[in-house]
Amino acid sequence: MAKYKLEYIWLDGYTPLASLRSKTQIKEFASFPKLEELPNWGFDGSSTQQAEGKSSDCVLKPVAVFPDVTRRNGVLVMCEVMMPDGKTPHPSNTRATIPDDPGTWFGFEQEYFFYKDGAPLGFPAGGFPGPQGPYYTGVGYKNVGSVAREIVEKHIDICLDAGINLEGINAEVAKGQWEFQIFGKGSKNAADQMWVARYILARLTEAYGVDIEWQCKPIRGPFNQPLDWNGSGMHSNFSTERMRSEGGKEYFEKLMAAFAKHMDEHIAVYGPDNHLRLTGLHETQSIDKFTYGLADRGASIRIPHSFVNSGYKGYLEDRRPNSAADPYLVAGRILKTIQSVA
């Protein structure tokens, strides 16, 4: 029997943006523990805005498990938050109530900023770097600095060793901005991987004195106005079995009509402060409009050329979710809208 370090990870009750929380439990297992072997565990919900002090017990229910190569016998345990009975989902538990379908595939493109001393990494003290242009997929110290690439390379390795399906990275349009991509089958599985990848990145940057800024438009001017710098999105690619195998223009148009009909419901779960990002500028559509277009990065939904060339079969990209959106809610809302189309 070996002692394993189980890192239980969950989402707290803060709004409009939940934070990641975690704590370690040491338990003995004959080998790397399976999900069904992991026990529920309690925590103080009064310290995470999930309970009152007079009745503070909340329960962590393991839902996904990953190896953690940064620790000897390390285990990353993604959890849902439950009420004290261990059976009823807590109101903050966004995973428990979303629809799921292993035949629906999601590809999340997670953008974010590295932040240090209150500004994006690489911004000069009290000022701004040169305008956007050289930073996207940039190479060299003047474009990406000396720390960011080291962090993102370590992030790749830790995620891949954990079995997380991270498919790529790149420096993004603004100075200090980067992106990684996660692909998963099923809304819950894909979002589990995204949340754990976010956790790994946030924990990794602790050693560098750097924070991750998930907010979609962190660089702002006087009176909280957004400046001429790209915001951060979590573009969400999606494909169902029907979209891949049957497709067709008629079905596609029905899908788009459903997405237009439910525009407000989508925007409601696509991340806080999205009005600052979805302005019609910087490769976005305005927050109060729904459009779709072939290879159009300024549309709500981008249609890849491959989709049309294959007889309207394949995947589509919803460009509206922002970097701080909850991937459980995003994937669940996309799937719910798709399921409304006969």
Backbone torsions as a table, in degrees:
resi	resn	phi	psi	omega
1	MET	NA	137.5	178.7
2	ALA	-119.4	149.5	176.6
3	LYS	-86.1	125.8	-179.8
4	TYR	-109.2	142.7	176.5
5	LYS	-94.5	104.9	-177.4
6	LEU	-94.1	113.0	178.1
7	GLU	-95.5	101.7	179.8
8	TYR	-80.8	124.5	-174.5
9	ILE	-117.3	136.7	177.9
10	TRP	-151.4	172.5	177.5
11	LEU	-102.7	132.9	-178.8
12	ASP	-83.2	-170.9	-175.1
13	GLY	-100.0	13.6	-179.5
14	TYR	-69.4	145.0	177.5
15	THR	-130.0	152.6	1.4
16	PRO	-82.2	2.1	-176.3
17	LEU	-127.2	111.1	177.4
18	ALA	-69.0	145.3	176.7
19	SER	-104.4	154.2	174.1
20	LEU	-79.9	140.3	175.2
21	ARG	-129.1	156.3	175.7
22	SER	-160.0	155.0	172.3
23	LYS	-152.9	159.4	-170.8
24	THR	-106.7	137.5	172.6
25	GLN	-124.8	136.9	179.1
26	ILE	-103.2	123.0	177.9
27	LYS	-141.3	156.0	-179.2
28	GLU	-94.9	137.1	174.9
29	PHE	-142.4	153.7	178.2
30	ALA	-70.1	-29.7	178.5
31	SER	-153.1	-178.2	-179.0
32	PHE	-52.3	125.7	-171.3
33	PRO	-68.3	140.7	172.7
34	LYS	-84.6	159.8	-177.6
35	LEU	-55.0	-44.1	-176.7
36	GLU	-68.5	-13.2	178.3
37	GLU	-88.3	-12.0	-174.6
38	LEU	-85.4	128.9	-177.6
39	PRO	-80.7	157.4	166.5
40	ASN	-64.3	158.2	-178.3
41	TRP	-146.4	148.0	-177.6
42	GLY	-97.6	162.9	173.0
43	PHE	-154.3	168.0	-178.0
44	ASP	-85.5	97.9	-178.8
45	GLY	-69.9	-16.8	179.0
46	SER	-70.4	-17.7	179.5
47	SER	-95.2	-1.4	-178.5
48	THR	-126.8	16.7	-178.3
49	GLN	59.5	37.8	178.0
50	GLN	-122.9	2.6	178.1
51	ALA	-166.9	164.9	174.3
52	GLU	-93.5	157.0	-178.3
53	GLY	-60.7	-30.5	-178.5
54	LYS	-76.7	-12.4	175.9
55	SER	-151.7	76.4	-162.9
56	SER	-95.9	-7.3	-173.0
57	ASP	-71.9	128.2	168.5
58	CYS	-126.6	162.9	-173.9
59	VAL	-122.8	137.0	175.4
60	LEU	-99.9	121.8	179.3
61	LYS	-109.0	112.6	179.5
62	PRO	-60.9	135.4	179.3
63	VAL	-128.2	-15.7	178.3
64	ALA	-156.6	145.4	-176.2
65	VAL	-133.4	140.1	-177.6
66	PHE	-140.7	143.2	173.8
67	PRO	-69.6	145.3	179.5
68	ASP	-117.2	99.9	-174.2
69	VAL	-76.6	-6.2	178.3
70	THR	-79.4	-9.2	179.3
71	ARG	-131.3	145.0	174.8
72	ARG	-67.1	125.3	-176.1
73	ASN	56.5	42.0	-179.3
74	GLY	-88.9	144.9	-179.3
75	VAL	-138.1	129.1	174.3
76	LEU	-98.8	123.6	-174.2
77	VAL	-120.5	105.0	175.5
78	MET	-78.2	135.3	-173.0
79	CYS	-128.8	152.8	164.7
80	GLU	-95.4	149.6	175.7
81	VAL	-93.4	128.1	-178.7
82	MET	-118.7	161.1	173.7
83	MET	-70.6	170.2	-175.1
84	PRO	-56.1	-22.2	178.4
85	ASP	-74.8	-9.2	178.6
86	GLY	75.9	1.1	-176.0
87	LYS	-119.7	-31.3	-176.4
88	THR	-91.4	125.0	179.1
89	PRO	-62.2	138.2	175.0
90	HIS	-67.7	149.7	178.5
91	PRO	-55.3	-26.5	178.6
92	SER	-82.7	-4.1	-176.5
93	ASN	-81.2	95.1	-177.0
94	THR	-80.7	-17.5	-177.2
95	ARG	-75.3	-35.4	-167.6
96	ALA	-66.6	-27.8	-168.9
97	THR	-108.5	1.2	-178.1
98	ILE	-83.8	151.2	174.3
99	PRO	-68.2	156.1	-179.4
100	ASP	-140.4	150.2	179.9
101	ASP	-160.6	111.9	-178.2
102	PRO	-62.8	-16.4	177.7
103	GLY	-83.6	-5.8	175.3
104	THR	-97.5	122.9	-176.1
105	TRP	-104.6	140.9	179.5
106	PHE	-126.3	136.8	171.7
107	GLY	-123.1	111.0	-178.3
108	PHE	-97.0	134.3	176.0
109	GLU	-109.2	97.4	-172.3
110	GLN	-90.7	108.9	173.4
111	GLU	-94.6	154.5	-178.5
112	TYR	-165.9	165.6	173.9
113	PHE	-113.0	139.6	162.1
114	PHE	-78.2	132.9	-178.9
115	TYR	-125.5	138.9	175.6
116	LYS	-144.6	130.8	179.6
117	ASP	54.0	40.0	172.6
118	GLY	81.1	11.3	-179.9
119	ALA	-145.7	158.2	176.5
120	PRO	-57.7	143.2	-180.0
121	LEU	-57.6	126.9	-179.0
122	GLY	99.9	-11.7	174.7
123	PHE	-74.4	133.4	176.8
124	PRO	-66.9	151.6	-177.7
125	ALA	-57.7	123.1	175.8
126	GLY	72.1	12.6	-177.9
127	GLY	-149.5	-157.3	-175.6
128	PHE	-132.2	150.4	174.4
129	PRO	-78.1	-175.1	175.5
130	GLY	-61.5	159.1	-176.2
131	PRO	-62.2	163.0	179.6
132	GLN	-59.7	150.3	-178.3
133	GLY	151.8	-59.6	-176.4
134	PRO	-87.1	-6.7	-170.6
135	TYR	-83.5	-35.5	-179.1
136	TYR	-60.4	123.6	-175.0
137	THR	51.8	30.2	-174.9
138	GLY	-70.6	157.0	178.1
139	VAL	-133.6	143.1	177.5
140	GLY	104.5	153.6	-174.5
141	TYR	-57.7	-42.8	-175.5
142	LYS	-65.2	-21.2	-178.2
143	ASN	-99.2	-39.1	-175.5
144	VAL	-122.7	-3.5	177.6
145	GLY	78.5	-162.8	-173.7
146	SER	-114.1	-5.7	-173.5
147	VAL	-114.2	-39.2	-170.3
148	ALA	-58.0	-45.5	-176.9
149	ARG	-65.3	-36.4	176.3
150	GLU	-60.1	-41.2	-179.8
151	ILE	-66.5	-48.0	-175.3
152	VAL	-67.4	-31.9	177.2
153	GLU	-67.5	-41.5	176.4
154	LYS	-64.7	-38.1	179.1
155	HIS	-61.2	-43.4	176.7
156	ILE	-55.0	-51.5	-173.9
157	ASP	-63.9	-42.9	-179.4
158	ILE	-64.6	-42.6	179.8
159	CYS	-64.2	-46.8	-178.9
160	LEU	-63.9	-39.9	178.0
161	ASP	-65.6	-26.7	178.1
162	ALA	-80.8	-7.3	-177.0
163	GLY	85.2	12.0	176.1
164	ILE	-80.8	133.4	-173.3
165	ASN	-85.4	66.9	174.8
166	LEU	-78.8	126.1	-170.5
167	GLU	-107.0	-8.3	178.4
168	GLY	171.2	166.7	176.0
169	ILE	-141.7	162.7	168.7
170	ASN	-166.9	152.3	168.7
171	ALA	-68.1	144.8	-174.9
172	GLU	-105.7	-172.2	-166.3
173	VAL	-66.3	-38.3	-177.9
174	ALA	-92.4	154.6	176.1
175	LYS	-62.0	130.4	179.6
176	GLY	83.8	2.7	-177.0
177	GLN	-103.7	136.2	179.9
178	TRP	-135.7	174.0	-179.9
179	GLU	-146.5	144.9	165.4
180	PHE	-132.3	157.0	-176.2
181	GLN	-120.7	136.1	178.3
182	ILE	-121.9	134.4	175.2
183	PHE	-119.4	134.2	178.3
184	GLY	-149.9	156.3	179.0
185	LYS	-103.4	120.4	-175.2
186	GLY	95.2	140.1	-175.3
187	SER	-63.0	-41.9	-177.3
188	LYS	-71.8	-43.4	179.6
189	ASN	-63.0	-46.9	-179.7
190	ALA	-61.3	-43.5	-178.9
191	ALA	-71.2	-35.4	173.9
192	ASP	-55.5	-47.0	-178.3
193	GLN	-64.9	-38.4	179.1
194	MET	-65.2	-44.9	-178.7
195	TRP	-64.6	-40.3	179.8
196	VAL	-70.0	-35.9	175.2
197	ALA	-63.5	-39.8	175.3
198	ARG	-62.3	-43.9	179.6
199	TYR	-59.8	-47.0	-179.3
200	ILE	-59.0	-42.8	-179.3
201	LEU	-65.5	-45.8	-178.8
202	ALA	-63.8	-39.2	178.9
203	ARG	-70.0	-38.3	-178.7
204	LEU	-62.0	-39.9	-175.4
205	THR	-74.3	-11.0	176.9
206	GLU	-55.7	-39.6	-176.4
207	ALA	-70.1	-13.9	-177.4
208	TYR	-105.5	1.6	-176.1
209	GLY	64.9	31.2	-176.4
210	VAL	-123.1	143.2	175.0
211	ASP	-108.5	160.9	171.5
212	ILE	-101.5	126.4	176.1
213	GLU	-101.9	110.1	-178.2
214	TRP	-88.0	-18.2	-175.9
215	GLN	-58.6	147.6	-167.9
216	CYS	-77.6	-21.4	-178.5
217	LYS	-143.8	68.5	-172.7
218	PRO	-76.7	-23.6	-176.9
219	ILE	-90.0	105.6	-174.4
220	ARG	-129.0	160.5	-178.8
221	GLY	-104.8	-161.6	177.9
222	PRO	-56.4	146.7	-180.0
223	PHE	58.9	28.8	174.1
224	ASN	65.3	23.6	-179.1
225	GLN	-83.0	139.0	178.1
226	PRO	-69.3	139.2	177.1
227	LEU	-92.0	179.3	-174.9
228	ASP	-82.4	57.9	176.0
229	TRP	-128.6	141.9	179.8
230	ASN	-59.1	143.4	170.7
231	GLY	-86.4	-176.3	-178.8
232	SER	-112.9	133.6	178.8
233	GLY	-116.3	173.8	166.9
234	MET	-131.7	67.5	-179.8
235	HIS	-50.9	134.2	-172.0
236	SER	-119.9	109.3	176.4
237	ASN	-88.0	140.4	-176.2
238	PHE	-144.9	150.3	-179.5
239	SER	-157.5	130.5	175.5
240	THR	-103.4	169.1	176.7
241	GLU	-58.6	-40.0	179.3
242	ARG	-66.9	-39.9	178.5
243	MET	-64.4	-33.1	-177.9
244	ARG	-82.4	-37.2	-172.1
245	SER	-99.2	-33.3	-175.8
246	GLU	-106.9	-60.8	177.4
247	GLY	55.9	-139.4	-179.6
248	GLY	101.4	148.7	-176.9
249	LYS	-65.6	-37.8	-178.9
250	GLU	-63.3	-45.1	179.3
251	TYR	-65.9	-41.0	178.4
252	PHE	-57.7	-45.0	-178.6
253	GLU	-66.4	-33.5	174.7
254	LYS	-65.2	-40.3	177.2
255	LEU	-60.6	-46.8	-177.9
256	MET	-65.4	-35.3	176.3
257	ALA	-63.6	-38.8	178.6
258	ALA	-68.2	-41.0	177.7
259	PHE	-64.1	-37.9	176.8
260	ALA	-65.7	-42.7	-179.7
261	LYS	-60.5	-38.4	-175.5
262	HIS	-102.1	25.3	-177.0
263	MET	-53.6	-46.2	-176.2
264	ASP	-65.1	-38.4	179.2
265	GLU	-65.5	-35.6	177.6
266	HIS	-68.1	-49.5	-178.6
267	ILE	-58.6	-34.0	-177.6
268	ALA	-62.0	-26.3	-177.8
269	VAL	-116.3	10.9	-177.2
270	TYR	-92.9	16.2	171.8
271	GLY	110.8	147.2	-178.7
272	PRO	-70.5	153.2	176.2
273	ASP	61.1	26.8	-177.3
274	ASN	-68.1	-18.2	176.7
275	HIS	-65.8	-23.9	177.5
276	LEU	-77.3	-23.1	-178.0
277	ARG	-99.0	-44.4	-177.5
278	LEU	-85.0	80.8	-174.3
279	THR	-111.4	-7.5	-171.3
280	GLY	92.1	-4.2	177.3
281	LEU	-112.9	170.4	175.5
282	HIS	53.0	48.7	175.0
283	GLU	62.2	40.9	175.6
284	THR	-133.5	158.2	168.2
285	GLN	-95.9	154.5	178.3
286	SER	-61.2	147.5	-174.1
287	ILE	-65.0	-24.3	-177.3
288	ASP	-96.5	12.7	179.0
289	LYS	-127.4	151.0	171.4
290	PHE	-123.3	122.6	178.1
291	THR	-138.5	160.5	171.7
292	TYR	-139.3	149.6	-176.4
293	GLY	-160.8	152.7	-178.9
294	LEU	-70.3	118.1	178.8
295	ALA	55.1	25.4	-174.4
296	ASP	-96.8	107.5	-179.8
297	ARG	-79.5	-3.5	174.2
298	GLY	-100.3	8.8	178.4
299	ALA	-97.0	162.3	174.8
300	SER	-64.2	-44.4	176.6
301	ILE	-124.4	123.5	177.9
302	ARG	-91.1	132.1	177.7
303	ILE	-100.6	115.7	177.8
304	PRO	-67.3	148.6	175.2
305	HIS	-56.4	-36.3	-178.2
306	SER	-62.8	-30.4	179.9
307	PHE	-65.7	-49.3	-179.8
308	VAL	-68.7	-42.8	-178.1
309	ASN	-65.1	-20.7	179.1
310	SER	-96.4	16.8	-179.6
311	GLY	80.5	38.6	-178.1
312	TYR	58.3	48.0	176.7
313	LYS	-129.8	144.8	177.6
314	GLY	131.4	-128.4	-176.6
315	TYR	-128.8	161.1	175.2
316	LEU	-126.5	161.9	-178.7
317	GLU	-122.1	118.1	172.2
318	ASP	-89.4	114.5	-173.3
319	ARG	-93.1	3.0	-174.8
320	ARG	-84.0	-32.4	-179.6
321	PRO	-57.8	138.3	-179.7
322	ASN	-101.4	174.6	-170.3
323	SER	-63.5	-24.8	-178.7
324	ALA	-95.9	2.9	-179.1
325	ALA	-66.4	151.4	175.8
326	ASP	-81.5	113.3	-177.8
327	PRO	-60.9	-25.1	174.3
328	TYR	-61.4	-49.3	-177.3
329	LEU	-68.6	-37.3	-179.8
330	VAL	-64.3	-52.3	-179.1
331	ALA	-64.1	-39.5	-179.9
332	GLY	-64.7	-40.3	-179.9
333	ARG	-69.2	-41.4	177.7
334	ILE	-60.5	-46.3	-178.4
335	LEU	-66.2	-38.3	179.4
336	LYS	-62.5	-41.0	177.8
337	THR	-66.4	-42.6	177.7
338	ILE	-60.8	-41.8	-178.1
339	GLN	-68.5	-14.5	179.0
340	SER	-80.7	-8.4	-177.2
341	VAL	-98.5	123.4	-177.8
342	ALA	-73.9	NA	NA
